[in-house]
Amino acid sequence: MPKAGIIYNDDKPVACRVAKQWQDKLHRYGWDVCIATGVGGILGYSTPEKPMCHTSVEQLTPVGFDADMNFALVLGGDGTVLAACRQVAACGTPLLTVNTGHMGFLTETYLNQLPQAMKKVLAGDYQIEERTMLRVQVLREDRVTWEALCLNEMVLHREPLTSMCHFEIEVGRHAPVDIAADGVIISTPTGSTAYGLSAGGPVITPDVPVLQLVPICPHSLASRALVFANSEPVTIFPANPNRLVMVMDGNAGCYVLPEDRVRVERSRYSARFIRLQHPEFFHVLREKLGWGLPHVAKPTSVELP
């Protein structure tokens, strides 16, 4: 019996309704169906009193999800997609992502197109696109105090009402650099269209095997975004007396103390997305972010009525 999964945002009534509808339909088609909410992929926050607030990636997998699962249907916005990527990372399940939110930059289709999309998926008429994910660890001496997997980016920044920070950063075996800024972003190509783009970093197409480092509000004209091979691990030493805040994919994080260091590297797991046609990244940029739209000149004269 073929096996499918459904991960949905239980805060959205429409996602709950559609999840139940497709669970029933797939059962009628002879599929074994496992269903879960995206809550299990939201990592939560640690505090100075409870720094050990992480769960291994392998323990995030919902009950019934495994390597034998053909695909999983994800119903929600980008936050649900990010959570689902963590939940199925260990079993490598391909995801058909359906937008029930707002931007939906990471989603493949919309609710009104879901019947046609599912027809193609059930017929095996699709491609799988793999996206790089990051493993992020906070280490105190040689002990891991926090760990997470992310698809977009890791952000390390100052707390409100504190001064600008200094970061000593080592990329692979290269000489360390010092960056004075409000914070730093390490992102994947997928994350280059998220916080990294807002902070002035370049857009990177998903198929390029690189990561990028983007300073946030740097105090130097020389501190600009850096793109480097994703085979290079990154170690960040907070060179200032105040604690910092680290956030992953915008929904989880922890405090980083002066004696800590942060290690970021490409994960051995990747996000696997179902594509119903050949991936066209420039079309997504145009549709979601308005990139490359033609310039419309103002008229040279206006005729008054």
C-alpha positions in Angstrom: 0.0 0.0 0.0 1.5 3.4 -0.9 2.0 5.9 1.9 1.5 9.6 2.1 1.7 12.3 4.8 -0.1 15.5 5.5 1.4 18.3 7.6 -0.9 21.4 8.2 -1.1 24.6 10.1 -3.8 24.0 12.7 -4.1 27.7 13.3 -5.8 28.1 9.9 -9.3 26.7 9.6 -9.0 26.3 5.9 -5.8 24.2 6.3 -7.5 22.0 8.9 -10.5 21.5 6.6 -8.5 20.7 3.5 -6.2 18.3 5.5 -9.2 16.2 6.5 -10.7 16.2 3.0 -7.5 14.9 1.5 -6.9 12.4 4.2 -10.3 10.9 3.4 -9.7 11.1 -0.4 -6.3 9.4 -0.2 -7.8 6.7 2.0 -10.5 6.0 -0.7 -7.7 5.9 -3.3 -6.1 3.1 -1.3 -3.3 5.1 0.4 -2.1 4.8 3.9 -2.1 8.4 5.3 -0.3 9.8 8.3 -1.3 13.3 9.5 0.4 15.8 11.8 0.5 19.5 12.5 3.5 21.7 11.9 3.9 22.4 15.6 6.5 19.7 16.0 8.9 21.6 13.7 8.7 24.8 15.7 11.8 24.6 17.8 11.0 27.1 20.6 13.3 29.4 22.6 15.8 28.7 25.3 16.6 31.1 28.2 19.7 31.8 30.3 18.1 29.7 33.0 17.3 26.8 30.6 19.9 26.8 27.8 19.5 23.2 26.9 16.4 23.6 24.7 17.1 21.6 21.6 15.8 18.3 20.1 17.8 16.2 17.7 16.5 16.3 14.1 15.8 12.6 14.2 13.3 13.1 17.1 11.3 15.8 15.2 9.8 13.2 12.8 6.0 12.8 13.3 4.6 9.4 14.2 4.2 7.2 11.2 6.5 9.3 8.9 9.4 7.3 7.6 11.6 6.6 4.5 8.9 4.5 2.9 6.6 7.5 2.6 6.1 8.6 -1.1 5.4 12.2 -0.4 3.8 14.6 2.1 1.3 17.3 1.5 2.0 20.6 3.4 -0.9 23.0 3.9 0.1 26.4 5.3 2.4 29.4 4.6 6.1 29.7 4.6 6.4 29.1 8.3 4.6 25.8 8.0 6.9 24.8 5.1 10.0 25.7 7.2 8.7 23.6 10.1 7.8 20.6 7.8 11.3 20.6 6.4 12.7 20.0 9.8 10.1 17.4 10.6 10.8 15.2 7.6 14.5 15.9 7.1 15.7 12.7 8.6 13.4 10.5 6.4 13.9 12.6 3.2 10.2 12.8 2.3 9.4 15.0 -0.7 7.0 17.8 0.1 4.2 19.2 -2.0 3.7 22.6 -0.5 0.3 24.4 -0.8 -0.1 28.1 0.0 -2.9 28.9 2.5 -1.0 31.9 3.9 0.1 35.2 2.4 3.5 35.4 0.6 3.9 31.7 0.1 7.4 32.1 -1.4 8.3 28.5 -0.6 5.0 27.0 -1.8 4.5 25.2 -5.1 0.8 25.6 -5.7 -2.4 27.2 -4.4 -5.6 25.7 -2.9 -7.6 26.3 -6.0 -5.0 24.3 -8.0 -4.7 21.5 -5.5 -6.9 18.9 -7.3 -4.9 19.2 -10.5 -1.6 19.2 -8.6 -2.5 16.0 -6.7 -3.6 14.3 -9.9 -0.1 14.8 -11.2 1.6 13.8 -7.9 -0.5 10.5 -7.7 0.5 9.7 -11.3 4.2 10.3 -10.4 4.4 13.2 -12.9 6.7 15.5 -11.0 10.3 16.4 -10.3 12.1 16.7 -6.9 14.2 19.8 -6.2 16.7 19.6 -3.3 17.6 22.6 -1.2 20.5 23.0 1.2 19.8 23.2 4.9 22.1 24.3 7.7 23.0 22.7 11.0 23.6 25.4 13.7 25.2 24.7 17.1 25.9 26.8 20.1 29.0 25.5 21.9 30.3 26.3 25.4 33.7 24.9 25.6 33.2 21.5 23.9 29.5 21.0 25.0 26.6 21.7 22.7 24.0 23.8 24.5 21.6 24.4 21.6 21.2 23.0 18.1 18.8 23.4 15.2 18.3 22.7 11.5 17.2 25.6 9.3 16.4 26.1 5.6 16.6 29.9 5.3 19.1 31.5 7.7 20.8 31.8 11.1 20.7 35.4 12.5 23.0 36.4 15.4 22.3 40.0 16.7 22.4 42.3 19.6 19.6 42.7 22.1 17.5 45.9 22.1 19.0 48.9 24.0 22.6 47.5 23.7 25.4 48.8 21.6 26.8 47.7 18.3 28.6 44.3 18.5 31.9 42.8 17.2 32.0 39.4 15.7 35.1 37.4 15.0 34.2 35.0 12.1 36.2 32.1 10.7 35.1 30.7 7.3 36.7 27.3 6.8 40.5 27.6 7.1 40.6 31.2 6.0 42.0 33.9 8.2 39.4 35.2 10.7 37.7 38.5 10.1 36.3 41.1 12.5 32.9 42.6 11.7 31.3 45.5 13.7 27.6 45.5 13.1 24.2 45.1 14.8 24.3 41.4 13.8 25.2 38.9 11.1 23.2 36.5 8.9 24.4 33.2 7.5 22.0 32.0 4.9 21.5 29.4 2.3 20.5 30.3 -1.3 16.9 29.7 -0.3 17.3 32.2 2.5 18.9 34.7 0.2 15.4 36.0 -0.7 14.5 36.3 3.0 16.3 38.3 5.7 19.5 38.4 3.7 17.8 40.2 0.9 16.3 42.8 3.3 19.8 43.4 4.8 21.3 44.1 1.3 22.6 40.7 0.3 22.4 39.3 -3.2 19.8 36.9 -4.5 21.3 33.5 -5.1 19.6 30.9 -7.3 18.9 27.7 -5.4 21.1 25.4 -7.5 24.4 27.2 -6.6 26.4 25.3 -3.9 27.2 28.3 -1.7 26.3 30.1 1.6 26.4 33.8 2.2 27.4 36.0 5.1 25.5 39.3 5.4 26.3 41.9 8.1 23.3 43.8 9.5 23.9 47.5 9.6 27.7 47.3 9.5 29.8 50.2 10.8 32.2 50.0 7.8 31.9 50.6 4.1 34.2 47.5 3.7 31.8 45.1 5.5 29.6 43.7 2.8 27.9 40.4 1.9 30.3 37.5 1.2 29.4 34.4 -0.8 31.5 31.3 -0.2 31.4 27.5 -0.9 28.9 25.6 1.2 31.6 23.0 2.0 33.2 25.6 4.4 32.0 25.6 8.0 31.6 28.9 9.8 32.5 29.6 13.4 31.4 32.9 15.0 32.9 34.2 18.2 31.0 37.1 19.9 33.7 39.5 20.8 31.7 41.7 23.1 30.7 41.6 26.8 26.9 41.4 26.3 24.9 38.4 25.5 23.4 38.1 22.0 20.2 36.7 20.5 20.3 34.0 17.8 17.2 33.2 15.7 16.7 30.4 13.2 14.3 30.8 10.3 12.5 33.5 12.3 10.8 31.1 14.7 13.3 29.7 17.1 16.4 30.8 19.0 18.5 31.2 22.1 20.8 33.5 23.9 24.5 33.4 23.0 26.8 34.3 25.9 30.3 35.9 25.5 32.0 32.6 26.3 30.0 30.7 23.6 30.8 30.2 20.0 28.4 29.4 17.1 29.2 26.8 14.5 27.2 26.8 11.2 27.7 24.1 8.5 25.8 22.5 5.7 23.6 19.8 7.0 23.8 16.2 5.7 20.0 16.5 5.4 18.3 18.5 2.6 14.8 19.8 2.0 13.2 18.0 -0.9 10.4 19.8 -2.8 8.0 18.4 -5.4 8.0 20.5 -8.5 5.1 20.0 -10.9 7.1 21.5 -13.8 10.7 22.4 -14.3 11.7 24.8 -11.5 11.7 28.4 -12.8 13.2 30.6 -10.1 13.1 33.9 -12.0 9.4 33.5 -12.5 9.0 33.1 -8.7 11.1 36.2 -8.1 8.9 38.2 -10.5 5.6 36.9 -9.2 6.4 37.2 -5.4 9.0 40.1 -5.3 8.4 42.0 -8.5 11.9 41.4 -9.8 12.5 42.2 -13.5 9.1 43.8 -14.1 9.3 46.2 -17.1 9.8 49.9 -16.3 6.8 52.0 -17.3 7.8 55.6 -18.1 5.7 58.5 -17.0 3.9 60.3 -19.8 5.7 63.4 -21.2 2.5 65.4 -21.2 -0.9 65.2 -19.6 -4.0 66.3 -21.4 -6.4 68.1 -19.0 -10.1 67.6 -19.5 
